[in-house]
Amino acid sequence: MLTTSNIGSSISNSLARDLGLTQHIDPGLVVISDTGDEKDYYYARDVPIKLFGIETNAGRMAIIDSDNRFITLSLRIFDGLIIQIDFPNSILCFATREALDLRRVQNIELNSSAGTGTPAIRVTLNNDFDAWLNFSPDFGGGLRVDEFTAHSIDLEPAGGTQNSLSSYHNAVLDALTFGPYELGNVPIQYPKEGVQDNLTRRQETLTGTYLEHDRETRGRIGIEVLRHFVVTMDLGLERMNVSAP
């Protein structure tokens, strides 16, 4: 699975066991979930990887608690390249900055936190509420926003059966402005009453040697929105273009 986290790669503990990888624990680090829960940070050392025909080595691969068998790879390891993901046609391409100058065609604001490196994009909800959302192609939903955003745009739970075990309400957003495009009836989630969430993050932007114009991210944007678009981005230089094929 592709992610945009600052963790270069991770593996489920189910697959780690199948591969005979030894789990180590780092007592100085914790993993914080969306609901604010803290878990120990486990990892495997020196995992050989063959990627695009190149044999390399993951010095530290995080281990994620899951019964599913998967490996995640963060696009952040390609910060020096132009990355293009054609979601509708399932095509991933890379180019050099010399081959494609995104300054001429960028059409959506992209910002990365100096603290975590996680990229966020600026969108508009219901035509009048601007928000920065983490760009999360590994999130299986449309949008997930914090309680403040949900109240600001008057979200209400959608009709039908809600999962009583979930920490989030399911709702429908009337309009989402994503770059030059507007989408309607977008699936959106927000925390249930009393649920502690970890969706609001301070985005400190590093400019030169100073941290400037702090921005807060209010949640994440996932594959249910992204699957309609071709996304071309330079994560290192914070440039992005979105287009509909």
N, C-alpha and C positions, 0 to 999 in steps of 0.2 A: 504494500500500500504506500502511496505517495503522501507525504506530509510536508508541512512547512515549519516544523518545530525546530528549536535550536539543538535538539538531540539528533546527531547524525544518522543513527540507525537504531532500531530496537527489534526485539524478537519476542514472541509469546513464550511463556514458560512451558507450554505444551510442546511446541516445536523444539525448544531448547533441550528438553528432556529426550525427545526422539533423536536429536543429533548428538547426545552425550556431552553437552556443554556444562561446564562447572559454573554454578552460580556463586557470585561474590556479593557482599554487601558493603556499601559505602556508608559508614555511620555519620558522615558529615552532610549527606544529602537526603532529601525526602521528595516524594512524588505527591503533588497536590491535585486532586480530582476537581471536576467542575463544581461539585457540591462542597468543596473545601476540606474533604477528608485527606489526611496525611498517611502515606504508606512508606515503608522502607524502600530505598533505592537499591535494586539488584542489577547486576550486570555480568556479562561474560567477557573474558579477555581474549584478544588476538584471534578473532573469528575470520577465517579466509573467505573472501567473496570474489566471484567472477562477475563483473558488471560490464556490459557492452563489449564483451570479448577481452576485457582487461582484468588481470588477476591482481587483487589488492587485499588489504587486510584491515578489518575494523578493530582498532586497538581496544576500544571499549564499546560494547553493544548492550544497550539497556534491555532488561528483561521485564516484560509486561505480564501481569497476572491475567491469563485468559485460557479457556479450554480450546479455543480455535488455534489453528496452525497458520501463522503468518509472520512476515518480516515487514517492517516499515523502513522506508528510506526517505530522508529529508532532502527536499530540493535545495536546502541551504548549502549543501556541499558543492553546488554548481554556481556559487555566487559570482564567479568571474565570467559566466556565459549568459547568452540570451536563451531563455527556456520558453518553448511554445508547447502548449497542451491543447490539442484538438479533442475536446471532450466528446462531441457527438460521434466522431470517427475513431476514437481510441488511439490517437497517434501522438507520440512524444518526440519532439525535435529539439536539437541544440544548435546554436550558431554563435559565432564570435561577435563581439561588439563592432568590429570593423565591417562585418558583413551586413549588419542590420542596426541602424541608428534609431533607437526607440524615441529619442527626443522629438522627432518629427511627427510621430503618430500616437504618442501617449494620450489616452482619453479618459483615464480614471486616476484618482489620487491614490498613491501607494506610499505607505509609511512603515518603517520597521522600528521596533522598540530597541533602544540601545542596550537595555538590560537583558532581554530575552532573544532578540533577533527575529521574533515572530512577525511576519508581514501582516499589515492590516490595510483594508481599503475603505474609502469613504463612500457611503451609499445614502440614499434618502428614503425614508419610510413614510408611506401615505402622503407623499408630496410636500411635507412640511417639517419632518424631523430628520436632521442629519446625524449620522452615527458612523463611528469607525468600528468595523467588524473584522476579526481575524480571518484571514484567507485560509480555509481549512478543507481541502479537497477530500480528506479522510473522514469528515463528518458526514454521516449518511442522510441527514435531513436537509431542509432548506435554510432556515435561519434559526438561531437560538440566541435570545437576548436576555439581558438582566431585568430585574424587577422595575428599576427606574424607567427603562425604555418602554416596558410593557404598559406601565401606568401612563406614560407620556403620550402614547398613541392609542390609549383606551382599548387595549386588547381584552377580549373575553374568550373563555374556552369555547372551542367549536362544539357543535352538537354531536350526538352520538356517544358511544362508549369510550370513556377515558380509562387508561391503564392506572388502576389505583396504586400499583407498586412503583410507578414512575415518579420521579421528583419534579417533573415538568408538566405543565398544561400544554395541550395541543391547540393551536388556533390557526386562523387564516388571515394573512396580511392582504389588504385590498390592493396596495400598489407598492412596488419596489423599483426605485431608479438605480440602475446598475450601469455606470458609465453613461453612454448615450442611449441606453435602452430602458424601457419601462415594462415591467412584468406585473401581471395581476394574479390574485388568488394564490399567493405564495405560502406554503406551509411554514409555520413559525412556532417555536416553543418558548416558554418562559417559566421561571421557577414557581412552584406552588407556594402557598402561604407558609411561612416558617422555615422554608428550606434555605440553608446557607449555600450560596453559590460562589463560584470563583470565576465569574464571567467578566467582571469589571476589572480592567487592568490599566495602570498608568503607562502611557507610551512616552518615554523620554527620548527625544530626538537628538542625536549627537551631531553637532555642527562644528567642525574644527576641533577645538579642545573644550567646547562648552556644551552643556545640556540645555536645549532651548524648547520653547513652546510645547510644554507637556500636553499630551492628548490622552484621553481615556478611550479604551476599546470597550464596547458594550455587549460583546458576544462573538458569534462566529457565523460565517456564511459557508454553506456546504454544497455537496454534490447535486442536490435537487435543484439548485439555481445554476451552478457552474456547468452542468451537463448540457446546457443549451448553447454554450459559447466556445470559441477559440480564444484562449488566453495566452498572450505573449508578454513575458516579463523579464526584467533585469532586477533581480532581488538586491544585488549589491549596490546599484545606483538608484534604486527605488523608482523604477519606471514600469508602466504597464499599459497594454492596449487590450481591449476586449472587442470581439467582433462576432457576429452571428453568421454562420456559413449558409 
